[in-house]
Amino acid sequence: MGVFVFLPLVLPLTAWPMARLAEQRLHPRTATRLLTAMAGVLALCSTVCLGLVMVVGTAQLPGNPLPDGWSDPEVREAVPCDRFAGKAAIPALVAVTVTCARTLWRRGSLRRRAHRALAGLPGRSEVAVLADDTPYAYALPGGERHRIVVTTGLLAGLAPAERRALFAHERAHLTANHHRFLLAVRLAADANPFLRPLRTAVAYTVERWADEEAARIVGDRRTVARAIGKAALVSRGNPWPTLAGFAVPGPVPRRVAALLEPAPATRDWPSLFTAGGLAAWTAAFGTAVSAMSSANSAVTMVLILRAATPL
């Protein structure tokens, strides 16, 4: 295997141009699903790679509880610089575990706090209107049911048609379970920092996905664009930053510009002979190469360690 055992650790670098191409050329729904799957596979492959390097690289260290056969020279030859790589993989795996656990705990804690904040509101409707002059809106999943939270400060600045666009946008977040895509790419980026561009790209594509759904329901793309623009001008930020909000500051100009253009093609998987298709197939190919590399490394390591383990 040689240096190829480290391939899954660096292959996520290829995700950077792929993410840019996918978010520009693919339908937001397709881009979100593709980039999320890609991030998950690449993160899993890199974590498996770290585990294998740690096992092989530390097997020969004194006091290691692993079988003595795992420190055989033939086993160590499978990983270049085995001792250094094995020792370096230990804190890396600990960091991955701690970071992912902290992300899950923070996300669960935030959602519980958000639901508790709404517990005292009268009524049991899907939409919770807060008497707050600060303009913001967000989609709150989980709990007993999904809820759309909006303040009177934001509603006061929108026309009736624009309010419909707001509610359609937030409802699209909840219906399509966008919070799961966002959590998956967040965990993937925690596992491998090279995947952070995919996290940023998916944060944008889920908003574009909700924008397109809102435009389809309202029937007027300019109304949705106008509602997003107005909300962005008056919004002071989401009090729960990890929840999908209506006017995310960063990508608002790009979202408005996209809504002022014709609706993107809804074909799920574009032809290879288009720019979007090339981006999709390139991303799929890179993900497959990483997965096969990790699988090959894992199977080879298991066979070598099994052969070296005394009966």
VOPAGU-2260 file (C-alpha; in pm, 1 decimal, decimal comma):
REM VOPAGU-2260
SITE   aa  ch    i         X         Y         Z
SITE  MET   A    0       0,0       0,0       0,0
SITE  GLY   A    1     275,9     245,7      88,0
SITE  VAL   A    2     175,9     611,5      83,4
SITE  PHE   A    3    -164,6     518,8     -61,9
SITE  VAL   A    4    -280,7     436,9     290,1
SITE  PHE   A    5    -280,3     813,9     354,1
SITE  LEU   A    6    -481,6     893,1      40,7
SITE  PRO   A    7    -820,3     921,7     218,1
SITE  LEU   A    8    -675,2    1191,6     444,4
SITE  VAL   A    9    -593,3    1427,6     157,4
SITE  LEU   A   10    -860,7    1339,8     -99,5
SITE  PRO   A   11   -1106,8    1584,7      64,6
SITE  LEU   A   12    -891,9    1860,4     -87,1
SITE  THR   A   13   -1054,1    1770,9    -419,5
SITE  ALA   A   14   -1389,3    1865,6    -265,4
SITE  TRP   A   15   -1310,3    2237,1    -280,0
SITE  PRO   A   16   -1352,7    2293,0    -654,9
SITE  MET   A   17   -1624,9    2027,1    -665,5
SITE  ALA   A   18   -1827,6    2211,5    -403,8
SITE  ARG   A   19   -1803,2    2535,3    -599,2
SITE  LEU   A   20   -1905,5    2370,3    -924,8
SITE  ALA   A   21   -2193,2    2181,3    -765,4
SITE  GLU   A   22   -2347,7    2483,8    -593,2
SITE  GLN   A   23   -2324,5    2688,4    -912,6
SITE  ARG   A   24   -2429,4    2431,2   -1171,3
SITE  LEU   A   25   -2665,5    2185,4   -1001,5
SITE  HIS   A   26   -3018,6    2224,7    -873,5
SITE  PRO   A   27   -2992,7    2312,1    -501,4
SITE  ARG   A   28   -3170,2    1990,8    -402,7
SITE  THR   A   29   -2928,8    1776,7    -603,5
SITE  ALA   A   30   -2625,2    1975,9    -486,8
SITE  THR   A   31   -2727,9    1941,2    -120,8
SITE  ARG   A   32   -2774,1    1566,3    -141,4
SITE  LEU   A   33   -2458,1    1509,8    -343,8
SITE  LEU   A   34   -2231,3    1728,8    -128,6
SITE  THR   A   35   -2370,1    1584,5     195,0
SITE  ALA   A   36   -2316,9    1226,9      77,9
SITE  MET   A   37   -1972,0    1318,0     -46,9
SITE  ALA   A   38   -1877,2    1480,6     284,5
SITE  GLY   A   39   -2004,2    1183,0     483,4
SITE  VAL   A   40   -1814,8     925,5     277,6
SITE  LEU   A   41   -1492,0    1125,8     273,9
SITE  ALA   A   42   -1510,5    1186,7     650,1
SITE  LEU   A   43   -1573,0     818,5     720,3
SITE  CYS   A   44   -1284,3     717,7     494,4
SITE  SER   A   45   -1039,2     955,3     658,6
SITE  THR   A   46   -1143,6     838,4    1006,6
SITE  VAL   A   47   -1096,1     473,4     907,5
SITE  CYS   A   48    -754,8     566,3     770,4
SITE  LEU   A   49    -654,3     728,0    1101,1
SITE  GLY   A   50    -768,4     420,7    1292,6
SITE  LEU   A   51    -566,7     183,0    1076,8
SITE  VAL   A   52    -255,2     399,5    1096,5
SITE  MET   A   53    -286,9     417,8    1475,2
SITE  VAL   A   54    -323,5      40,4    1513,0
SITE  VAL   A   55     -26,3     -43,2    1294,8
SITE  GLY   A   56     194,6     242,7    1408,3
SITE  THR   A   57     156,4     175,7    1780,3
SITE  ALA   A   58     152,2    -204,5    1780,4
SITE  GLN   A   59     527,2    -229,4    1847,3
SITE  LEU   A   60     540,0      27,5    2129,3
SITE  PRO   A   61     627,9    -111,9    2477,2
SITE  GLY   A   62     327,6    -178,7    2696,1
SITE  ASN   A   63      80,0    -181,7    2409,0
SITE  PRO   A   64    -196,0    -436,4    2478,5
SITE  LEU   A   65    -220,3    -534,1    2111,1
SITE  PRO   A   66     -94,9    -880,4    2004,7
SITE  ASP   A   67     283,5    -904,3    1957,3
SITE  GLY   A   68     235,3   -1029,9    1603,9
SITE  TRP   A   69      94,8    -691,7    1503,4
SITE  SER   A   70     443,0    -541,3    1549,3
SITE  ASP   A   71     589,4    -775,1    1288,1
SITE  PRO   A   72     812,3    -591,8    1032,6
SITE  GLU   A   73     585,3    -704,9     749,5
SITE  VAL   A   74     294,2    -532,7     917,5
SITE  ARG   A   75     487,4    -211,2     980,1
SITE  GLU   A   76     606,9    -198,1     621,1
SITE  ALA   A   77     246,9    -140,0     514,9
SITE  VAL   A   78     258,4     210,8     665,6
SITE  PRO   A   79     545,3     452,1     587,8
SITE  CYS   A   80     696,0     618,7     897,9
SITE  ASP   A   81     477,8     386,8    1101,6
SITE  ARG   A   82     587,3     495,1    1450,1
SITE  PHE   A   83     555,2     867,4    1386,9
SITE  ALA   A   84     226,1     827,7    1196,4
SITE  GLY   A   85      82,3     595,3    1460,3
SITE  LYS   A   86     161,7     832,2    1746,4
SITE  ALA   A   87      27,0    1131,5    1553,0
SITE  ALA   A   88    -296,7     944,4    1476,4
SITE  ILE   A   89    -380,8     902,7    1846,9
SITE  PRO   A   90    -439,7    1272,5    1929,0
SITE  ALA   A   91    -601,8    1317,5    1588,5
SITE  LEU   A   92    -860,5    1047,8    1663,1
SITE  VAL   A   93    -916,7    1187,1    2012,5
SITE  ALA   A   94    -972,3    1532,6    1863,9
SITE  VAL   A   95   -1220,1    1394,8    1609,7
SITE  THR   A   96   -1415,1    1210,1    1880,0
SITE  VAL   A   97   -1424,1    1505,0    2119,9
SITE  THR   A   98   -1515,7    1757,7    1850,5
SITE  CYS   A   99   -1799,3    1545,4    1708,6
SITE  ALA   A  100   -1934,3    1470,6    2056,4
SITE  ARG   A  101   -1924,5    1840,1    2145,1
SITE  THR   A  102   -2109,6    1929,5    1823,3
SITE  LEU   A  103   -2384,9    1677,7    1898,4
SITE  TRP   A  104   -2415,4    1793,4    2258,7
SITE  ARG   A  105   -2427,5    2162,1    2166,2
SITE  ARG   A  106   -2683,9    2104,3    1893,9
SITE  GLY   A  107   -2908,1    1901,5    2124,1
SITE  SER   A  108   -2871,1    2156,2    2403,3
SITE  LEU   A  109   -2954,0    2445,1    2171,0
SITE  ARG   A  110   -3268,1    2277,5    2037,8
SITE  ARG   A  111   -3387,2    2193,7    2388,8
SITE  ARG   A  112   -3334,7    2554,3    2498,5
SITE  ALA   A  113   -3519,2    2682,9    2191,5
SITE  HIS   A  114   -3815,8    2453,6    2258,6
SITE  ARG   A  115   -3824,0    2553,3    2626,6
SITE  ALA   A  116   -3829,3    2918,1    2522,0
SITE  LEU   A  117   -4149,6    2848,5    2325,4
SITE  ALA   A  118   -4314,4    2629,7    2587,7
SITE  GLY   A  119   -4505,0    2915,5    2746,6
SITE  LEU   A  120   -4662,3    3043,9    2426,2
SITE  PRO   A  121   -5038,9    2997,4    2395,0
SITE  GLY   A  122   -5174,2    2772,2    2122,8
SITE  ARG   A  123   -5027,0    2469,2    1951,4
SITE  SER   A  124   -4995,6    2593,9    1594,1
SITE  GLU   A  125   -4702,5    2526,7    1364,1
SITE  VAL   A  126   -4614,1    2897,9    1355,7
SITE  ALA   A  127   -4496,3    3071,1    1672,6
SITE  VAL   A  128   -4508,6    3451,5    1653,8
SITE  LEU   A  129   -4293,8    3623,4    1915,9
SITE  ALA   A  130   -4375,0    3975,0    2032,4
SITE  ASP   A  131   -4025,0    4101,9    1968,1
SITE  ASP   A  132   -3916,8    4411,1    1777,2
SITE  THR   A  133   -3593,2    4238,1    1674,3
SITE  PRO   A  134   -3656,8    4098,9    1322,8
SITE  TYR   A  135   -3563,7    3734,2    1270,1
SITE  ALA   A  136   -3715,7    3401,2    1172,9
SITE  TYR   A  137   -3596,7    3042,5    1189,2
SITE  ALA   A  138   -3713,2    2682,8    1151,1
SITE  LEU   A  139   -3707,6    2478,2    1472,2
SITE  PRO   A  140   -3711,7    2099,2    1416,4
SITE  GLY   A  141   -3762,2    1821,6    1668,4
SITE  GLY   A  142   -3942,4    1808,8    1995,9
SITE  GLU   A  143   -4309,1    1719,4    1981,0
SITE  ARG   A  144   -4334,3    1878,7    1637,6
SITE  HIS   A  145   -4157,3    2113,1    1398,9
SITE  ARG   A  146   -4222,4    2482,9    1442,7
SITE  ILE   A  147   -4165,7    2805,1    1249,1
SITE  VAL   A  148   -4060,5    3093,6    1471,4
SITE  VAL   A  149   -4096,0    3453,5    1353,3
SITE  THR   A  150   -4102,2    3786,1    1533,0
SITE  THR   A  151   -4351,3    4069,6    1497,0
SITE  GLY   A  152   -4057,2    4293,5    1410,4
SITE  LEU   A  153   -3989,9    4096,2    1091,0
SITE  LEU   A  154   -4355,3    4050,1     995,1
SITE  ALA   A  155   -4414,5    4425,1    1023,9
SITE  GLY   A  156   -4158,4    4489,8     752,3
SITE  LEU   A  157   -4301,8    4243,6     498,2
SITE  ALA   A  158   -4600,2    4267,4     267,5
SITE  PRO   A  159   -4860,9    3983,8     278,9
SITE  ALA   A  160   -4714,5    3808,6     -25,7
SITE  GLU   A  161   -4367,4    3835,8     122,3
SITE  ARG   A  162   -4491,8    3682,5     447,2
SITE  ARG   A  163   -4621,3    3388,9     246,8
SITE  ALA   A  164   -4274,4    3353,0      96,3
SITE  LEU   A  165   -4117,7    3358,9     443,1
SITE  PHE   A  166   -4345,8    3085,5     578,3
SITE  ALA   A  167   -4303,9    2875,2     263,5
SITE  HIS   A  168   -3925,9    2905,4     292,5
SITE  GLU   A  169   -3914,2    2798,3     656,9
SITE  ARG   A  170   -4165,9    2519,6     598,1
SITE  ALA   A  171   -3943,1    2386,8     318,1
SITE  HIS   A  172   -3654,9    2363,6     566,8
SITE  LEU   A  173   -3865,9    2149,8     796,9
SITE  THR   A  174   -4032,3    1934,8     530,9
SITE  ALA   A  175   -3702,4    1843,2     363,4
SITE  ASN   A  176   -3523,0    1788,9     698,4
SITE  HIS   A  177   -3249,3    2035,2     611,6
SITE  HIS   A  178   -3125,7    2024,6     970,4
SITE  ARG   A  179   -3005,4    1669,0     908,2
SITE  PHE   A  180   -2800,6    1771,6     606,9
SITE  LEU   A  181   -2647,7    2057,2     805,1
SITE  LEU   A  182   -2562,5    1829,5    1096,3
SITE  ALA   A  183   -2407,4    1566,9     868,6
SITE  VAL   A  184   -2173,3    1812,6     697,0
SITE  ARG   A  185   -2087,9    1974,5    1031,3
SITE  LEU   A  186   -1979,9    1636,7    1171,3
SITE  ALA   A  187   -1789,0    1560,8     851,6
SITE  ALA   A  188   -1600,2    1890,4     881,2
SITE  ASP   A  189   -1524,6    1809,3    1244,9
SITE  ALA   A  190   -1378,9    1475,0    1136,6
SITE  ASN   A  191   -1165,2    1628,1     860,6
SITE  PRO   A  192   -1103,6    2005,9     842,0
SITE  PHE   A  193   -1044,5    1976,1     466,2
SITE  LEU   A  194   -1421,6    1925,6     433,8
SITE  ARG   A  195   -1513,8    2268,3     570,1
SITE  PRO   A  196   -1577,1    2409,4     220,4
SITE  LEU   A  197   -1847,6    2144,5     179,8
SITE  ARG   A  198   -2009,0    2255,1     504,3
SITE  THR   A  199   -2017,8    2613,1     376,5
SITE  ALA   A  200   -2151,5    2500,6      39,3
SITE  VAL   A  201   -2432,8    2292,7     191,3
SITE  ALA   A  202   -2529,9    2580,6     423,2
SITE  TYR   A  203   -2582,8    2781,2     105,0
SITE  THR   A  204   -2754,4    2511,0    -103,3
SITE  VAL   A  205   -3014,7    2430,8     164,9
SITE  GLU   A  206   -3111,9    2798,5     167,2
SITE  ARG   A  207   -3132,2    2796,9    -211,3
SITE  TRP   A  208   -3338,5    2477,9    -196,9
SITE  ALA   A  209   -3584,3    2645,4      40,9
SITE  ASP   A  210   -3586,0    2957,0    -178,0
SITE  GLU   A  211   -3683,8    2753,4    -483,0
SITE  GLU   A  212   -3958,6    2575,1    -292,5
SITE  ALA   A  213   -4092,2    2907,6    -168,7
SITE  ALA   A  214   -4084,7    3048,6    -522,9
SITE  ARG   A  215   -4275,6    2744,5    -650,8
SITE  ILE   A  216   -4544,5    2780,3    -382,6
SITE  VAL   A  217   -4579,6    3158,8    -403,8
SITE  GLY   A  218   -4558,3    3153,8    -782,3
SITE  ASP   A  219   -4344,3    3465,9    -806,4
SITE  ARG   A  220   -3965,6    3449,1    -784,2
SITE  ARG   A  221   -3931,2    3825,9    -747,7
SITE  THR   A  222   -4155,9    3827,5    -441,8
SITE  VAL   A  223   -3932,6    3572,3    -269,1
SITE  ALA   A  224   -3620,8    3767,2    -368,6
SITE  ARG   A  225   -3774,0    4087,6    -234,6
SITE  ALA   A  226   -3869,9    3920,9      93,8
SITE  ILE   A  227   -3516,9    3785,5     142,2
SITE  GLY   A  228   -3364,5    4122,1      61,8
SITE  LYS   A  229   -3591,3    4308,5     303,6
SITE  ALA   A  230   -3529,3    4055,6     580,6
SITE  ALA   A  231   -3154,1    4080,4     528,5
SITE  LEU   A  232   -3160,8    4460,2     553,0
SITE  VAL   A  233   -3342,2    4467,7     887,1
SITE  SER   A  234   -3227,4    4139,4    1043,2
SITE  ARG   A  235   -2980,6    4149,5    1331,4
SITE  GLY   A  236   -2896,0    3781,8    1325,4
SITE  ASN   A  237   -3052,9    3457,8    1439,1
SITE  PRO   A  238   -3050,8    3402,3    1818,4
SITE  TRP   A  239   -2992,2    3031,4    1748,6
SITE  PRO   A  240   -2711,1    3039,1    1487,4
SITE  THR   A  241   -2709,3    2667,7    1405,0
SITE  LEU   A  242   -3077,7    2669,1    1302,1
SITE  ALA   A  243   -3176,2    2750,7     945,7
SITE  GLY   A  244   -3280,6    3115,3     925,3
SITE  PHE   A  245   -3458,3    3320,0     661,1
SITE  ALA   A  246   -3190,6    3583,2     594,3
SITE  VAL   A  247   -2846,1    3429,4     640,9
SITE  PRO   A  248   -2614,7    3732,0     598,5
SITE  GLY   A  249   -2338,1    3580,9     384,8
SITE  PRO   A  250   -2510,1    3432,0      79,0
SITE  VAL   A  251   -2808,8    3670,1      57,9
SITE  PRO   A  252   -2687,3    3862,3    -252,2
SITE  ARG   A  253   -2620,4    3536,5    -437,1
SITE  ARG   A  254   -2959,9    3398,9    -337,1
SITE  VAL   A  255   -3138,9    3711,6    -454,3
SITE  ALA   A  256   -2946,3    3708,0    -783,0
SITE  ALA   A  257   -3037,2    3341,7    -838,2
SITE  LEU   A  258   -3406,7    3413,3    -777,7
SITE  LEU   A  259   -3401,0    3692,9   -1034,5
SITE  GLU   A  260   -3293,5    3437,8   -1295,1
SITE  PRO   A  261   -3506,2    3156,0   -1442,8
SITE  ALA   A  262   -3568,9    2854,2   -1221,1
SITE  PRO   A  263   -3294,1    2589,1   -1240,8
SITE  ALA   A  264   -3363,3    2260,0   -1412,4
SITE  THR   A  265   -3512,2    2007,1   -1173,4
SITE  ARG   A  266   -3343,2    1706,4   -1328,5
SITE  ASP   A  267   -3191,4    1511,4   -1038,2
SITE  TRP   A  268   -2878,4    1390,1   -1214,8
SITE  PRO   A  269   -2759,1    1597,6   -1511,1
SITE  SER   A  270   -2593,8    1462,1   -1823,5
SITE  LEU   A  271   -2215,8    1422,0   -1826,6
SITE  PHE   A  272   -2199,0    1649,2   -2131,7
SITE  THR   A  273   -2297,4    1961,2   -1936,3
SITE  ALA   A  274   -2102,6    2174,4   -1688,9
SITE  GLY   A  275   -2332,4    2065,0   -1405,5
SITE  GLY   A  276   -2307,5    1702,7   -1506,8
SITE  LEU   A  277   -1928,9    1722,4   -1518,7
SITE  ALA   A  278   -1924,7    1866,1   -1166,5
SITE  ALA   A  279   -2159,2    1596,0   -1037,1
SITE  TRP   A  280   -1975,2    1306,3   -1199,0
SITE  THR   A  281   -1634,3    1440,6   -1091,4
SITE  ALA   A  282   -1753,4    1469,0    -732,8
SITE  ALA   A  283   -1898,6    1118,7    -744,0
SITE  PHE   A  284   -1576,0     980,9    -892,4
SITE  GLY   A  285   -1359,4    1147,2    -624,7
SITE  THR   A  286   -1581,5    1009,9    -350,4
SITE  ALA   A  287   -1570,0     660,4    -501,7
SITE  VAL   A  288   -1189,5     671,1    -526,5
SITE  SER   A  289   -1162,7     769,1    -160,5
SITE  ALA   A  290   -1405,6     499,0     -52,3
SITE  MET   A  291   -1224,5     231,0    -253,3
SITE  SER   A  292    -888,2     346,4    -120,5
SITE  SER   A  293   -1007,5     322,6     239,0
SITE  ALA   A  294   -1176,4     -11,8     176,7
SITE  ASN   A  295    -860,2    -150,3      16,1
SITE  SER   A  296    -648,4     -23,5     305,7
SITE  ALA   A  297    -888,4    -163,2     563,4
SITE  VAL   A  298    -915,1    -508,0     403,8
SITE  THR   A  299    -538,6    -532,6     349,7
SITE  MET   A  300    -461,8    -426,9     705,9
SITE  VAL   A  301    -715,1    -669,1     851,9
SITE  LEU   A  302    -573,3    -958,5     649,2
SITE  ILE   A  303    -214,6    -873,3     748,7
SITE  LEU   A  304    -303,5    -832,8    1114,9
SITE  ARG   A  305    -505,1   -1154,0    1109,5
SITE  ALA   A  306    -212,9   -1344,7     955,8
SITE  ALA   A  307      25,1   -1195,1    1213,2
SITE  THR   A  308    -198,9   -1269,8    1511,7
SITE  PRO   A  309    -111,5   -1596,1    1686,3
SITE  LEU   A  310    -388,1   -1850,5    1719,9
